Amino acid sequence: MLSILDKYILKKYLGTFGLLLLLFVPIGIIVHLAEKIDKILANEVPFPIVAKYFLDFTIYFADLLFPLFLFLSVIWFTSKLANNTEVIAFLSSGVSFYRFLRPYMIGATIVCLIALASGMYFAPTASKGFNEFKYEYLKKGKQDRDQTNVFRQINDNDYIYASYFNVKEKSGNNFTLEHFEGNQMIYKLTANRIKYNTKDSTYSLYRYTKRIVGQNDDIIETKQRLDTVFDFEMEDLTPVDYIAETLNVVELNRFIAREKARGSSYINRYEVVRYKRYSLPVSAYILTIIAVAVSSIKRRGGMGVNLAIGIGIGMVFIFFDKIFGTMAEQSDFSPFIATWFPNFVFAILAIYLLRNAKR
């Protein structure tokens, strides 16, 4: 059973966090709208599509920055409790600091579960809609979504290449497929253009050439057009920057397993996305403890000092999260360590601050 103290703090915890989201998310929407309104009007985007885009943007924005919002909200209302000497009253009544912390942990659990569900299912859908709209309307004509010089290893033996790939038309130019056995090339397919046929899941190759490497002479086969099937999907040629972000947890696990089997060089990037879906919700506990430890002490400078300290710590946490995530994506650094290391470091900081605050 929750006591009056628990209900009081839990109400403050969830209420302030929700209020901060309601305050900052619309600001983010307004700033984003002001920046993109000319392109939206120029492309004559229908209102329902724009409304859905900003709904996706809201979920995407909130999921991305919820640790910072949570951290600042806890510091805000706990500082008010401290300035009103309510914290002193609670502790003077015989309540231990750990008991005082219990409703905060209950609130962190609720936020953690919501963030976990959002990161697993809702945020990927929102990310997909957000990116689809961005590349369809906001970056129209810039070919930002299209890729040049696409090179992928699709399994242990086959490598594909396209000098240019158009996602919307599902076609590519200067396509090449090379098949190896060991270190020896067995055959090589080339085509001036490749197009995916959605109706029957086949590929059309235009001005197709197949060269079979022989011991003495090579065998060359040419055709103006060839319809065939390949052991890869269109996703193998799509941009890798955000594809993992658009997949829910089941799809992402399946996608990573398939990419590992194909020897993809982007596994670390996908792994970072997967591990962050677990590490960021858990950070709710760590940031809550730090925020309480920092703001439960009544300071001479009042709430402003606590907020300044909190913003500084929050920025460092985000910096650690970004820098280690980028390090894992761009190198052989372990994605698991990269995503969980900020939590580990700040957990140590939380324990240290909690011991000092308890005194």
Summary of the structure (lengths in Angstrom):
residues: 359
radius of gyration: 26.4
end to end distance: 27.8
largest distance: 93.2
contacts: 1077
relative contact order: 0.11
helix: 63%
strand: 17%
